[in-house]
Amino acid sequence: MVFLRRIARHCILTCAALLLAFGTKAHAQPWPTLTLMVVPQFPATVLYSTWGKLVVNMDGVHIKMVFAKDIDDFEERFMRGEADLIYCNPYHMVMAKQSQGYLPLLRDAKPLTGILLAPAKGQPGHVSSLEELQGKTMLFPSPNAFGASLYMRALLTEQRGLQFSTQYVKTHPNVIRGVVRSEGAAGGMVAATFLSESEELRSKVQVLYETPPTASHPLAVHPRVPEQLRKHIQAQVLAHLRDDPATAASVQMSHPMLADYKRDYQPLETLGLEKYVSR
C-alpha cells in the first residue's frame, strides 16, 4: 500500500512538472510581429515620436510602425487590410469595418469636434460669418478626414447652404498655416489638433463653426489577429495610457476607454456621407 502511494505521488508530481513546463513554454512563445499604421494628421517624424513611445512598451508583443505618405495612401492601404492595427478617424472606422472587418479596441472618451478656422480680427482676410465664405476657397487636410473635412463639408453644404471650392493640403497643420497665409478663406481641422498648435499661431485664427460631437478616433485591429492577442493588446495599451498621461495626451487619448463599433461608430453609417467620400 505504501509503495502504491509513492507511485501515485510520483505520477502526480511528474504530471504537474510537465504541465508547468508546458505552460511556461507556451507563455514564452513570442507573439507574431504586428504592424501599426496611424492616420497621417501629422508628419511621420511626429507620429513616430509619439506613437513610438507607446509601441515600445508593449509586453510580449512587437509592433512595427508603418507610415502612409498621406491620408489617401492611408485609406488605400487599410482598405486592402495591409496593417494589423490602425489608428483612424471615425468614418475611416466605418470604411475599415465594411471593407476588411476591422474592430475598434480603444478610443478617447472625449468626443471629436470638427472646427472651421478663419483669420482672426485684425488679420488679412478676416470674416465674421459663414455667409461671407460663399463662393470662396476653403482648405481641408483631405477629402475623407472626418471632422475636419468630410462631415464639415456635408454640414456646410446641406445645412448652411454654402457653395465653395476645396483645396486639400495633406495635413491638419498645413490647414491652419494656409489660413494664416491667406491661401484659403477658411479651413477645417479638429479641435484636438488645433489645440496642439502654439498659442501664437492659434491667436491668428478664430473658430467660425463647429460640427456636432462624435466618438473620437479609435485604435482598431484587423480580424486576422487572434482574439487572445487582440485582448492582450487592448489591455496593454489601455493600462499604459492610464499610467502615462504624457504619452496618452501625445496620441490624443488622454481619457482612454474601450471602444464598441455598434455604439460608437455604426450611427455614422446613417449620416448619408457616402456622396462626399472620395475613393
C-alpha positions as CSV (number, residue, x, y, z in Angstrom):
1,M,0.0,0.0,0.0
2,V,2.8,2.4,0.9
3,F,4.6,1.5,-2.4
4,L,1.4,2.2,-4.3
5,R,1.0,5.6,-2.6
6,R,4.6,6.5,-3.5
7,I,4.0,5.6,-7.1
8,A,0.8,7.7,-7.2
9,R,2.5,10.6,-5.6
10,H,5.4,10.4,-8.1
11,C,3.0,10.3,-11.0
12,I,1.1,13.4,-9.7
13,L,4.4,15.3,-9.3
14,T,5.6,14.3,-12.7
15,C,2.4,15.4,-14.4
16,A,2.4,18.7,-12.5
17,A,6.0,19.3,-13.6
18,L,5.2,18.6,-17.2
19,L,2.1,20.8,-17.1
20,L,4.2,23.6,-15.6
21,A,6.9,23.3,-18.1
22,F,4.5,23.2,-21.0
23,G,2.6,26.2,-19.7
24,T,5.8,28.2,-19.2
25,K,7.0,27.3,-22.7
26,A,3.6,28.2,-24.2
27,H,3.7,31.6,-22.4
28,A,7.2,32.2,-23.6
29,Q,6.3,31.7,-27.2
30,P,6.5,35.2,-28.8
31,W,3.5,36.7,-30.5
32,P,4.0,37.5,-34.2
33,T,5.2,40.9,-35.1
34,L,2.3,43.2,-35.9
35,T,2.2,46.4,-37.9
36,L,0.6,49.7,-36.9
37,M,-0.4,52.5,-39.3
38,V,-1.5,55.8,-37.9
39,V,-3.6,58.3,-39.9
40,P,-1.2,60.9,-41.1
41,Q,-2.7,64.0,-39.5
42,F,0.9,65.0,-38.7
43,P,4.3,64.3,-40.4
44,A,5.8,60.8,-40.0
45,T,8.5,62.1,-37.7
46,V,5.9,63.4,-35.3
47,L,3.9,60.2,-35.4
48,Y,7.0,58.2,-34.7
49,S,8.0,60.4,-31.7
50,T,4.5,60.0,-30.1
51,W,3.2,56.5,-31.0
52,G,6.7,55.1,-30.9
53,K,6.8,55.6,-27.2
54,L,3.7,53.5,-26.8
55,V,4.6,50.6,-29.0
56,V,8.0,50.0,-27.4
57,N,6.3,49.5,-24.1
58,M,4.2,46.6,-25.2
59,D,4.7,43.5,-23.0
60,G,5.5,40.4,-25.1
61,V,4.3,42.0,-28.4
62,H,6.5,43.5,-31.1
63,I,4.7,46.2,-33.0
64,K,6.3,47.8,-36.1
65,M,5.1,51.2,-37.3
66,V,4.5,51.7,-41.0
67,F,3.8,55.0,-42.5
68,A,1.4,56.3,-45.2
69,K,2.6,59.2,-47.3
70,D,-0.8,60.9,-47.0
71,I,-4.4,60.3,-46.0
72,D,-5.3,59.0,-49.4
73,D,-2.5,56.4,-49.2
74,F,-3.5,55.5,-45.7
75,E,-7.1,54.8,-46.9
76,E,-5.9,52.7,-49.8
77,R,-3.7,50.6,-47.6
78,F,-6.2,49.9,-44.8
79,M,-8.9,49.1,-47.3
80,R,-6.6,46.4,-48.5
81,G,-6.1,45.2,-44.9
82,E,-2.4,46.0,-45.1
83,A,-1.9,46.9,-41.4
84,D,-2.7,44.7,-38.4
85,L,-3.5,47.8,-36.3
86,I,-4.7,51.2,-37.4
87,Y,-5.4,54.5,-35.7
88,C,-8.0,56.2,-37.8
89,N,-10.8,58.8,-37.9
90,P,-14.4,57.8,-37.1
91,Y,-15.6,57.5,-40.7
92,H,-12.4,55.6,-41.6
93,M,-13.6,53.1,-38.9
94,V,-16.8,52.7,-40.8
95,M,-14.8,52.2,-44.1
96,A,-12.4,49.8,-42.4
97,K,-15.2,47.7,-40.9
98,Q,-17.1,47.4,-44.1
99,S,-14.1,46.6,-46.3
100,Q,-12.0,44.4,-44.0
101,G,-13.9,43.8,-40.8
102,Y,-11.5,45.9,-38.6
103,L,-12.7,46.1,-35.0
104,P,-12.2,49.1,-32.7
105,L,-10.3,48.5,-29.5
106,L,-9.9,51.8,-27.7
107,R,-10.8,55.4,-28.2
108,D,-10.6,58.6,-26.2
109,A,-13.7,59.3,-24.0
110,K,-13.6,63.0,-25.1
111,P,-15.7,63.4,-28.3
112,L,-14.4,64.6,-31.6
113,T,-15.4,68.0,-32.8
114,G,-14.5,69.5,-36.2
115,I,-13.8,73.2,-36.4
116,L,-13.8,75.7,-39.2
117,L,-11.0,78.3,-38.8
118,A,-10.9,81.7,-40.4
119,P,-8.5,84.6,-39.9
120,A,-9.0,86.4,-36.6
121,K,-10.0,90.0,-36.3
122,G,-7.2,92.2,-37.4
123,Q,-5.7,89.5,-39.7
124,P,-5.8,89.7,-43.5
125,G,-8.9,88.1,-44.9
126,H,-10.9,88.3,-41.7
127,V,-14.6,87.3,-41.9
128,S,-17.2,87.4,-39.2
129,S,-19.8,84.9,-40.6
130,L,-20.2,81.8,-42.6
131,E,-22.2,83.7,-45.2
132,E,-19.1,85.7,-46.1
133,L,-17.5,82.4,-47.2
134,Q,-20.0,81.9,-50.0
135,G,-18.1,81.0,-53.2
136,K,-14.7,81.2,-51.5
137,T,-11.9,78.6,-51.4
138,M,-11.6,76.5,-48.2
139,L,-8.7,74.4,-47.1
140,F,-9.0,70.8,-45.8
141,P,-6.5,68.1,-45.0
142,S,-8.0,65.6,-47.4
143,P,-11.5,64.6,-48.7
144,N,-12.1,61.9,-46.1
145,A,-10.6,63.5,-43.0
146,F,-13.8,63.1,-40.9
147,G,-14.4,66.0,-38.6
148,A,-12.0,68.4,-40.5
149,S,-13.4,67.7,-43.9
150,L,-16.0,65.0,-44.7
151,Y,-18.5,65.8,-42.0
152,M,-17.7,69.5,-42.2
153,R,-18.2,69.8,-45.9
154,A,-21.5,67.9,-45.7
155,L,-22.9,70.1,-43.0
156,L,-21.8,73.4,-44.6
157,T,-23.3,72.4,-47.9
158,E,-26.6,70.7,-46.8
159,Q,-27.4,72.6,-43.6
160,R,-25.8,76.0,-44.2
161,G,-26.3,76.2,-47.9
162,L,-22.7,77.2,-48.7
163,Q,-21.1,76.7,-52.1
164,F,-17.3,76.8,-52.0
165,S,-14.2,75.5,-53.7
166,T,-12.0,73.0,-51.9
167,Q,-8.2,72.7,-51.7
168,Y,-6.7,69.7,-50.0
169,V,-3.4,70.3,-48.2
170,K,-2.5,66.9,-46.8
171,T,-2.2,67.5,-43.1
172,H,-4.0,69.4,-40.3
173,P,-1.0,71.7,-39.5
174,N,-1.0,72.7,-43.2
175,V,-4.6,73.9,-42.9
176,I,-4.1,76.4,-40.1
177,R,-0.9,77.7,-41.7
178,G,-2.6,78.0,-45.0
179,V,-5.4,80.1,-43.5
180,V,-2.9,82.4,-41.8
181,R,-1.1,82.8,-45.1
182,S,-4.4,83.6,-46.9
183,E,-4.2,80.5,-49.1
184,G,-7.8,79.9,-48.3
185,A,-10.6,81.9,-46.8
186,A,-11.1,79.3,-44.1
187,G,-10.1,75.8,-43.3
188,G,-11.2,72.6,-41.4
189,M,-9.4,71.0,-38.5
190,V,-10.4,69.0,-35.4
191,A,-10.2,70.6,-32.0
192,A,-7.6,68.3,-30.6
193,T,-5.0,69.0,-33.4
194,F,-5.8,72.7,-33.2
195,L,-5.1,72.8,-29.5
196,S,-1.7,71.1,-30.1
197,E,-0.5,74.2,-32.1
198,S,1.3,77.1,-30.4
199,E,-0.7,79.8,-28.7
200,E,0.9,82.4,-31.1
201,L,-0.4,80.5,-34.2
202,R,-3.8,79.9,-32.7
203,S,-4.2,83.6,-31.9
204,K,-4.1,84.4,-35.6
205,V,-7.3,82.5,-36.3
206,Q,-10.9,82.2,-35.0
207,V,-13.2,79.3,-34.8
208,L,-16.1,80.2,-37.1
209,Y,-18.1,76.9,-36.9
210,E,-18.1,73.6,-35.1
211,T,-19.6,70.2,-36.0
212,P,-21.7,68.2,-33.6
213,P,-19.5,65.9,-31.5
214,T,-19.0,62.3,-32.4
215,A,-17.0,59.4,-31.0
216,S,-13.3,60.0,-31.3
217,H,-10.6,58.3,-33.4
218,P,-10.2,54.6,-32.5
219,L,-7.3,52.2,-32.4
220,A,-8.6,49.3,-34.4
221,V,-7.4,45.8,-35.2
222,H,-7.7,43.5,-38.2
223,P,-9.8,40.4,-37.5
224,R,-6.9,38.2,-38.7
225,V,-5.2,39.0,-35.4
226,P,-6.3,36.2,-32.9
227,E,-8.8,37.1,-30.3
228,Q,-6.5,36.3,-27.4
229,L,-3.9,38.7,-28.9
230,R,-6.5,41.4,-29.6
231,K,-7.5,41.3,-25.9
232,H,-3.9,41.3,-24.8
233,I,-3.1,44.4,-26.9
234,Q,-6.3,46.1,-25.7
235,A,-5.4,45.6,-22.1
236,Q,-1.7,46.5,-22.5
237,V,-2.4,49.8,-24.4
238,L,-5.2,50.8,-22.0
239,A,-3.0,50.2,-18.9
240,H,-0.1,52.0,-20.4
241,L,-2.1,55.0,-21.4
242,R,-3.7,55.3,-18.0
243,D,-0.2,55.0,-16.3
244,D,1.5,57.5,-18.7
245,P,-0.6,60.7,-19.1
246,A,2.0,62.4,-21.3
247,T,2.0,59.6,-23.9
248,A,-1.8,59.4,-23.7
249,A,-2.0,63.1,-24.5
250,S,0.5,62.8,-27.3
251,V,-1.6,60.2,-29.1
252,Q,-4.8,62.1,-28.4
253,M,-6.2,59.5,-25.9
254,S,-5.9,61.4,-22.6
255,H,-9.0,59.6,-21.3
256,P,-8.8,56.1,-22.9
257,M,-11.8,53.8,-22.8
258,L,-12.9,50.6,-24.5
259,A,-14.5,51.2,-27.9
260,D,-17.5,49.4,-29.4
261,Y,-18.4,49.6,-33.1
262,K,-22.2,49.4,-32.7
263,R,-22.4,52.0,-30.0
264,D,-19.7,54.4,-31.2
265,Y,-19.4,54.2,-35.0
266,Q,-22.4,52.4,-36.5
267,P,-24.5,55.6,-36.1
268,L,-22.2,57.3,-38.6
269,E,-23.5,54.9,-41.3
270,T,-26.8,56.8,-41.2
271,L,-25.5,60.3,-41.8
272,G,-25.5,60.0,-45.6
273,L,-21.9,60.9,-46.1
274,E,-21.3,58.5,-48.9
275,K,-21.6,61.1,-51.6
276,Y,-18.9,63.2,-50.0
277,V,-16.4,60.3,-49.7
278,S,-13.6,60.2,-52.2
279,R,-12.5,56.7,-53.1
